Every structure is written in structure tokens, then in C-alpha cells.
Amino acid sequence: MDKKRIVVIGGGAGGLELVRKLGTYFSAKDTEIMLVDKNRTHLWKPLLHEVAAGSLDANLDEVGYGGHGVKWGYRFFYGTFHSINRNKRLITIAPLKDQNGEEIIKAHDIYYDYLVIATGGVSNDFSIRGVSTNALFLEQRAHADEFRAKLLNECFKVSLQVDSGHKDAHVDVVIVGGGATGVELAAELYNAAKSLKNYGLEDFDESRLRVSLIEAGQRILPSLPEKLASTAKKELSLMGVTIHTSTVVSEVGKTQITTSDGRKINSSLTLWAAGVKGADYLSELDGLETDKLSRLVVDEFLQTSLDERISAIGDCASFIPKTADRPLHPRAQAAHQMAKAVFVNLCAKIEKKPLQEFIYKDNGSIVSLSRFFTIGSLMGNLIRGDMAIEGRLARVAYWSLYRLHLLAIHGLLRGLTLILIGHVNRIVRPKLKVH
């Protein structure tokens, strides 16, 4: 029998879990598993707001693809995905260049028998002027590191200004988007600000931070029940966050935001978290069908609509459940469930067994307002009926999500070990990363 090759593009939550499962299953069989990613390490995306605020050291939680691949039986290829030739079953990797722009490795092709695209999503700027040039994003670790560095610079400047007699000096942070990312970052910023005076900024505390949260919809956290969203709004307001709902941004400038009704909101830093879409290049992949948000359209088996050898999972996939009239929202639990489904169906294809239809189960949503408060809802497939949760129970549920992710990508023994190490690090490591 000819050796088969499964190529997975993208080592996010779904892609990394998928290659671990495939590598383990086919370790003693005649099938090669390959992961392609433009980064060398993986960091769980829901942690990025903590990295951005400085309350989490990403070096302690990131996973190196190379070592992970050796452990779990897949090959890692470092490179940027460029294009597909479906007739020849080839993907093209863009040339690899060093920091000076000099070419290290030329563009080249990789053959596949089955291909899974798990490249995630990108921020949707809705073609609003100034977003791409003046706003920061939170799509990957590099973005979080950039935000943290600029935030610390602004905090140091304000601390010096206060020391020089400018008692009204403060840092203005504007977050556009009232979903989980925007809400969690707003709370985490105040948590970090409370600690800065213990790290050399004696004239800076949370009173020097002004956070504005802008949401185009009628309320923040639309994925949660209205009562829980109202609770979150109240808690954020008590911290000091100014919340603007039913507010559309018309322009992002270097020092202020302009709304569609003409208001100006000052901004030292602007973080754009207003929506997720597929990357534009997905609409140009050798004729594959995409929706209006440039996400790859997939069928009930998560195969792309025009090519059964290519699947898509996570934020780059447009899947409409039979019980809904719109595609799934981009969420970590969707990527996790899709990875499990595609694993089953890839094994079935190679072993010539019937495919299984993907059925999405909504497990609810959990939102953490840093150490201040945690809220969420658990859906009917976990309990009888939906249940709103708050406080300690919600906090336990929130951290359980990350623990489940660790178990999914590392297996039971190593996953439990890393969970234990994580508890130790939270005790012995500094509570704030300021470098």
C-alpha cells in the first residue's frame, strides 16, 4: 500500500489537537502526518489578553511544535502557507526570509493526500479608516507582546509626568468590541494596573488608567444571557471601565477614536477586537468556495464544498448546523469539536469506512473578569436545561477549559503534570511581566 500523507496547516487549538491525535493513531501505520505553521510555538488564544496585560508570561505556557511533534509522531514544517494546486495535490510554502529580508529557503511545494486547513481567523476591520494603521490586534502572541510593550511605555510616561507635577496625567486605552476578548482584556488591564506600583512605578496605579469599551451592538457579551451581560457591565463599571454600547466607530486616529455620531474619544492605545473573519487569501485558494467573511464553506463532514480531500476547521471554516441559519461563531470549543470530528473522518477515509456527520454541541460560554469576577452559562447538553453561573463556580469552569486544552494536546500524563507545574508557577513566579 502506498504511503499516505495528511497535511494540517495551522497549529492553533484545533490544528495542534488534530495532529497529536493523528500522530498517535498512525504512529505504527503507513501514514505520515505533517503540521505547517508560520510560528514555531503554540499559545492558547484565549490566554492572549493576559499576555497583553502582562499578567501571564507566555514563555511558561507556549508549546514548541518541533519537540511536540517528536513526542507525538508528526513532522513540523516551519513556513508560511501560500497557495494550493488541487489537481496536483500540492500546497506551496512561501520563501523563508531572515530579519533582513534575505531569502533563506526558496518557495517550495509539499504533496498531500488529505489536507486540513486550520489557519484560524483574523480581525475584521470592516474597511473602517485607520484601523489597519493605528489600531493594535490580539490574534497571536506577537500582537500581545506588542500591546504589552506599548502599554508599559505609556504607563512609564504617565508615572514620570505625575512625578513632575502633572497630577491629572493618565493612560487612555480604547477597546473596540464588546465580546469576550474585549471584556476580558478590559478587566485584566485594571488587575495589572493595581500591581504596577510594586514593580517600579510608584506614581502609577489603577486610577491612572482610563479604559473605554466600545460595542456597536445594544449590549456587551451577546453570546451570554442578557442578565449575565448586565452583571458583567456592572462589574466593569465598578472597576472604572467606560462602556459605550450602540456605538459605531467611523475612524481610528493615532490619538483618538471618532464615532459615527461625531464623538471623539481620546486614546493612547487602541485595541481592535470587533469581529473575526477568514484571511483574504482563503478566497483565492484554487477556486475553493468561501462565504462573505472569506471563510471556507464546509459540508456536514467538514470537507470543503468543492474538494473532499480538503477539510477546514476552526475560525477559518464556515459551517452551518442543521439547527441554525448561520455559521458557527468563532470559538475555541468549536475548533476543539471540529478537530475531533475531522480526526474520526480522516481515519475513516484511509481505512475506507463510512464518514460521521459533525454535530456541534454548545457547551455554553464562560467570561473571566480577571480576579474580580467570573460569569457564564452552561448549556443543556451538560445539565438539564441551561444554567447561569457566577463567582467561584464560574471561575473553576473557566480554568477547566484550559486544563482540558492541555490534556487534548499533551495527553493525560503530561497534561496533568503541566497543570501541576502551572499551579506552582502561579505561586513562585512574579504576578506581572514587565519586560
C-alpha positions in Angstrom: 0.0 0.0 0.0 1.3 3.5 -0.9 2.2 5.7 2.0 -0.4 8.4 2.7 0.3 11.9 3.8 -2.0 14.1 5.9 -1.0 17.8 6.0 -2.5 20.2 8.6 -2.0 23.9 8.0 -2.1 25.8 11.3 -1.2 24.8 14.8 -3.9 26.6 16.8 -6.2 24.9 19.3 -7.8 22.7 16.6 -4.8 22.0 14.4 -2.5 21.0 17.2 -5.0 18.7 18.8 -5.7 17.1 15.5 -2.0 16.4 14.6 -1.5 14.9 18.1 -4.4 12.5 17.6 -3.4 11.6 14.1 0.3 11.2 15.0 -0.6 8.9 17.9 -3.1 6.8 15.8 -0.9 6.3 12.8 2.4 6.0 14.6 2.8 2.4 13.6 1.0 2.6 10.3 1.9 3.7 6.8 0.6 7.3 7.1 2.7 10.4 7.5 1.4 13.4 9.5 2.7 16.9 8.8 2.0 20.2 10.5 2.8 23.5 8.7 2.8 26.8 10.7 4.3 30.2 10.3 5.2 30.3 14.0 7.5 27.9 15.9 5.3 27.8 19.0 1.7 27.5 20.1 -0.1 29.5 22.7 -3.8 29.0 23.5 -5.5 32.0 22.0 -7.9 32.7 24.9 -4.8 33.5 27.1 -3.7 36.3 24.9 -5.5 39.0 26.8 -3.5 38.0 29.9 -0.2 38.1 27.9 -1.2 41.6 26.6 -1.8 42.9 30.1 1.4 41.4 31.4 -0.3 39.1 34.0 0.8 35.9 32.1 4.3 35.1 31.0 3.7 33.4 27.6 7.1 31.6 27.8 5.7 29.4 30.6 2.7 28.3 28.6 3.7 28.1 24.9 4.4 24.8 23.2 7.2 24.3 20.8 5.9 22.4 17.7 9.2 20.7 17.0 9.5 18.9 20.3 5.8 18.3 20.5 6.0 16.6 17.0 8.8 14.3 18.1 6.7 13.3 21.1 3.5 12.6 19.2 4.7 11.3 15.9 4.2 14.1 13.4 6.6 16.3 11.4 6.6 20.0 11.8 7.4 22.3 8.9 8.2 26.0 9.7 6.8 28.2 6.9 4.0 30.4 5.6 1.3 28.7 3.6 0.8 30.5 0.2 -1.4 28.6 -2.2 -2.9 25.2 -3.3 -2.8 23.3 -6.6 -5.8 20.9 -6.2 -5.2 18.9 -9.4 -1.6 18.0 -8.3 -2.5 17.9 -4.6 0.3 20.4 -3.7 0.5 23.2 -1.3 3.1 26.0 -1.8 5.1 27.4 1.1 6.3 31.0 0.6 10.0 31.7 0.7 11.5 31.9 4.2 13.4 35.1 4.8 15.6 36.3 7.7 15.1 39.6 9.7 17.0 41.5 6.9 14.7 40.2 4.2 17.3 37.9 2.7 15.9 34.6 1.4 16.9 31.5 3.5 14.7 28.9 1.8 13.1 29.3 -1.6 9.4 28.7 -2.2 8.6 25.0 -2.5 5.8 22.5 -2.7 4.5 19.9 -0.3 2.4 17.0 -1.5 -0.7 15.9 0.3 -3.2 13.1 0.1 -5.5 14.8 2.6 -5.3 18.4 3.6 -6.8 20.2 6.7 -6.8 24.0 6.8 -6.8 25.3 10.3 -5.3 28.7 9.9 -7.7 30.5 12.3 -9.3 33.9 11.7 -8.1 37.5 11.5 -9.7 40.7 12.8 -12.4 42.2 10.7 -11.8 45.9 10.3 -15.0 46.4 8.3 -12.9 48.7 6.0 -13.0 51.4 8.6 -10.4 54.1 8.1 -7.4 54.0 10.3 -7.9 50.6 11.8 -5.1 48.8 10.0 -2.6 51.6 10.6 -3.5 52.9 14.1 -5.1 50.0 16.0 -3.5 47.0 17.7 -4.8 43.5 17.4 -4.8 40.3 19.5 -4.6 37.4 17.1 -1.3 35.9 18.1 1.4 36.1 20.7 3.4 38.7 18.8 0.4 41.0 18.9 0.0 40.5 22.6 3.7 41.2 23.2 3.5 44.4 21.2 0.5 45.6 23.1 2.1 44.9 26.5 5.3 46.8 25.4 3.4 49.8 24.3 1.1 49.8 27.3 4.1 49.7 29.7 5.8 52.6 27.8 2.6 54.6 28.2 2.4 53.8 31.9 6.1 54.7 32.5 5.5 58.1 30.7 2.5 58.8 32.9 4.4 57.9 36.0 7.1 60.3 35.2 4.6 63.0 34.3 2.9 62.6 37.7 6.3 62.7 39.4 6.9 66.0 37.6 3.8 67.6 38.9 1.2 66.7 36.2 -1.3 65.2 38.7 -4.0 64.7 36.0 -1.8 62.5 33.7 -3.4 59.2 32.7 -3.3 56.4 30.1 -6.3 56.2 27.7 -7.0 52.7 26.4 -9.8 52.1 23.9 -11.0 48.6 23.2 -13.3 48.3 20.2 -15.5 45.2 20.5 -17.6 44.1 23.5 -17.2 40.3 23.1 -15.2 38.0 25.4 -11.8 39.3 24.2 -12.6 42.9 24.8 -14.3 42.4 28.1 -11.6 40.1 29.5 -8.8 42.5 28.4 -10.6 45.5 30.0 -10.7 43.7 33.4 -7.2 42.3 33.1 -5.8 45.8 32.5 -7.1 47.0 35.8 -5.7 43.9 37.5 -2.3 44.7 36.1 -2.5 48.4 36.9 -3.1 47.6 40.6 0.3 45.8 40.6 2.4 48.2 38.7 3.4 50.4 41.7 5.0 47.3 43.1 7.2 47.0 40.0 8.9 50.4 40.0 6.0 52.7 39.0 5.4 54.2 42.4 3.3 57.0 40.9 1.0 54.8 38.8 -2.0 52.7 39.9 -5.4 51.9 38.5 -6.6 55.5 39.0 -4.2 56.5 36.2 -5.8 54.1 33.8 -8.9 55.0 31.8 -10.4 52.2 29.7 -13.2 52.7 27.2 -15.1 49.7 25.8 -16.9 50.4 22.5 -19.6 48.0 21.2 -21.7 48.5 18.1 -24.5 46.3 19.4 -27.0 47.1 22.0 -25.1 45.2 24.8 -21.8 43.7 25.5 -21.3 39.9 25.5 -24.1 39.0 23.1 -23.3 35.2 23.4 -24.3 35.3 27.1 -27.8 35.6 28.5 -28.8 39.3 29.0 -28.8 39.0 32.8 -25.2 37.9 32.9 -24.2 40.5 30.4 -25.8 43.2 32.6 -23.9 41.8 35.6 -20.6 42.0 33.6 -21.4 45.5 32.6 -22.0 46.5 36.3 -18.7 44.9 37.4 -16.7 46.6 34.7 -18.3 49.9 35.5 -17.3 49.5 39.2 -13.7 48.9 38.1 -13.7 52.1 36.1 -14.4 51.0 32.6 -16.5 53.4 30.5 -18.8 51.3 28.3 -20.3 52.7 25.0 -22.9 50.5 23.5 -24.8 51.1 20.3 -21.7 53.0 19.2 -20.2 52.6 15.7 -16.6 53.6 15.1 -16.1 55.6 11.9 -12.4 56.3 12.1 -9.4 55.3 14.2 -6.8 58.0 14.6 -3.4 57.9 16.4 -4.7 59.7 19.5 -8.5 59.4 19.3 -11.4 57.5 18.1 -14.2 59.1 16.0 -17.7 57.6 16.2 -20.4 57.7 13.6 -22.3 60.4 15.6 -19.3 62.7 15.7 -18.0 62.0 19.2 -14.2 62.0 19.9 -12.8 59.5 22.4 -9.1 60.0 23.4 -6.9 57.0 23.0 -3.2 56.4 23.9 -3.7 52.8 22.7 -6.5 51.3 20.6 -7.1 47.5 20.6 -9.4 46.2 17.8 -11.5 43.2 18.8 -14.7 43.9 16.9 -15.1 40.8 14.8 -13.4 37.8 13.2 -13.2 36.8 9.5 -11.2 34.5 7.4 -7.9 35.8 5.9 -8.4 37.3 2.4 -6.2 34.7 0.7 -8.7 31.9 1.6 -10.9 33.3 -1.2 -8.1 32.7 -3.7 -7.3 29.0 -3.0 -7.7 27.4 -6.4 -11.4 28.0 -6.6 -12.5 26.7 -3.1 -15.8 28.2 -2.0 -15.8 30.9 0.7 -18.6 32.8 2.4 -18.9 36.6 2.6 -16.4 36.7 5.5 -13.7 34.8 3.5 -14.3 31.5 5.5 -14.1 28.2 3.7 -17.5 26.6 3.2 -17.6 23.1 4.5 -20.2 20.3 4.4 -21.6 18.1 7.2 -18.3 16.1 7.3 -16.3 19.4 7.5 -15.0 18.8 3.9 -14.7 21.8 1.7 -17.7 22.1 -0.5 -15.7 21.6 -3.8 -13.0 19.2 -2.7 -13.5 16.2 -0.5 -9.7 15.8 0.1 -9.6 19.2 1.8 -11.2 19.9 5.2 -11.3 23.1 7.2 -11.8 23.6 11.0 -11.9 26.4 13.4 -12.3 30.1 12.7 -11.4 29.7 9.0 -14.3 27.3 8.4 -17.9 28.3 7.6 -20.1 25.5 9.0 -23.9 25.9 9.4 -25.5 23.4 11.8 -28.8 21.9 10.7 -30.5 23.6 13.7 -29.2 27.1 12.8 -29.4 29.5 9.9 -25.9 31.0 10.2 -22.4 29.7 10.6 -20.9 28.8 13.9 -19.3 31.7 15.8 -15.5 31.6 16.1 -15.0 29.9 19.5 -12.3 27.6 21.0 -14.9 24.9 21.8 -16.0 24.8 18.1 -12.4 24.3 17.0 -11.9 21.5 19.6 -15.1 19.7 18.5 -14.2 20.1 14.8 -10.7 18.6 15.4 -12.2 15.5 17.0 -14.7 15.1 14.1 -12.1 15.5 11.3 -9.8 13.1 13.1 -12.5 10.4 13.1 -13.3 11.1 9.4 -9.7 11.1 8.2 -9.2 7.7 9.8 -12.4 6.5 8.2 -11.2 7.7 4.8 -7.9 6.0 5.0 -9.5 2.8 6.3 -12.4 3.0 3.8 -15.1 3.3 6.4 -18.3 5.4 6.4 -17.9 9.1 7.4 -19.6 10.5 10.5 -21.6 13.7 10.3 -20.4 16.6 12.5 -22.9 17.6 15.2 -21.9 20.7 17.2 -22.8 20.8 20.9 -22.9 24.2 22.5 -21.3 23.8 26.0 -22.0 27.4 26.9 -19.8 30.4 27.4 -17.5 31.5 30.3 -16.1 35.0 30.7 -13.5 35.9 33.3 -13.1 39.5 34.5 -9.6 38.7 35.8 -9.5 38.1 39.5 -12.5 40.3 40.1 -15.4 38.2 38.8 -16.3 35.3 36.5 -19.6 34.6 34.8 -21.0 32.2 32.3 -23.7 29.8 31.2 -23.7 26.1 30.9 -25.9 24.6 28.1 -28.4 21.8 28.1 -26.0 19.1 26.9 -24.1 19.3 30.2 -27.1 19.7 32.5 -30.9 19.5 32.3 -31.6 22.9 30.9 -29.4 26.0 30.7 -27.8 27.3 33.9 -26.2 30.7 34.6 -23.2 30.5 36.9 -21.2 33.2 38.6 -18.3 33.7 41.1 -16.2 30.7 42.3 -18.1 28.1 40.3 -17.7 30.0 37.1 -14.0 30.6 37.8 -13.5 26.8 38.3 -15.3 26.2 35.0 -13.2 28.9 33.2 -9.9 27.3 34.3 -11.2 23.9 33.5 -11.4 24.9 29.8 -7.6 25.5 29.7 -6.9 22.3 31.6 -9.0 20.4 29.0 -7.0 22.0 26.3 -3.7 20.9 27.9 -5.0 17.3 28.1 -6.1 17.4 24.5 -2.7 18.5 23.1 -0.4 16.7 25.6 -2.3 13.6 26.6 -3.3 12.6 30.2 0.0 12.1 32.0 1.9 15.0 30.5 -1.2 17.2 30.6 -1.7 16.6 34.4 2.0 17.3 35.0 1.8 20.6 33.2 -1.4 21.6 35.1 0.5 20.9 38.4 3.5 22.9 37.2 1.2 25.8 36.2 -0.1 25.9 39.8 3.4 26.1 41.2 4.4 28.8 38.7 1.5 31.0 39.8 2.8 30.8 43.4 6.6 31.3 42.8 6.7 33.5 39.7 6.1 37.3 39.7 2.5 38.2 39.2 3.3 40.7 36.5 5.6 40.5 33.4 7.1 44.0 32.9 9.8 43.1 30.3 
